[in-house]
Amino acid sequence: MKLSSDITDFMERLGHQFDKPELIIRALTHASISTKTRPDNQRLEFLGDRVLGLTMAEALFSADKAATEGQLAPRFNALVRKEACAEVAREIDLGAVLKLGRSEMMTGGRRKEALLADAMEAVIAAVYLDAGFEVARDLVLRLWGERVESVDADSRDAKTSLQEWAQARHLAPPKYVTISRDGPDHAPVFEIEAQLENGETARAKARAKRQAEQAAARALLDRMEKKA
């Protein structure tokens, strides 16, 4: 199978040359453009998530032999969550080679965090199917780089941390309210307010709704911890 120059350039950035090029094509094909003869990357995404998870679990387990499960779990979550996958995808410019339907392209699909994260997991699965676990593991560790070594021992999803803070004080789970959505459809900016049952709130803006929620949660949690 002859690959286009943009795909071969991407493989250079990725650091893996495929013996079965159909795998990378499928990994980069979004459901919005798939057909019966051109399958999308959703099944690969499912597999890649597991390959990524095992790689990170193994790396963290080996790196800190004294860490408890309670210490390892938040580190693991920080490394495999969608934000981390999308960040790595941006570093290798994965969005430039995503195969998208017209509607997704018109709404900025190449920059969407969820699409980038899902495609990154699919690419990991493609490498795994093409060359085996060891090659896929080495590729993941190289792409994630210093993130694995520098992941904060107390790293934790901000929304999870805020919910745990609220539960410990017998408060209802935090609520996240969209205050505004500005900008063009292809590059929206969300303003989200995190709200606690005790009346405390904090707002944050970001280009992705999930990122804005996380930032608002972090701001509110920081405020409550300073008041303690």
Summary of the structure (lengths in Angstrom):
residues: 228
radius of gyration: 19.5
end to end distance: 62.3
largest distance: 62.3
contacts: 711
relative contact order: 0.13
helix: 62%
strand: 10%
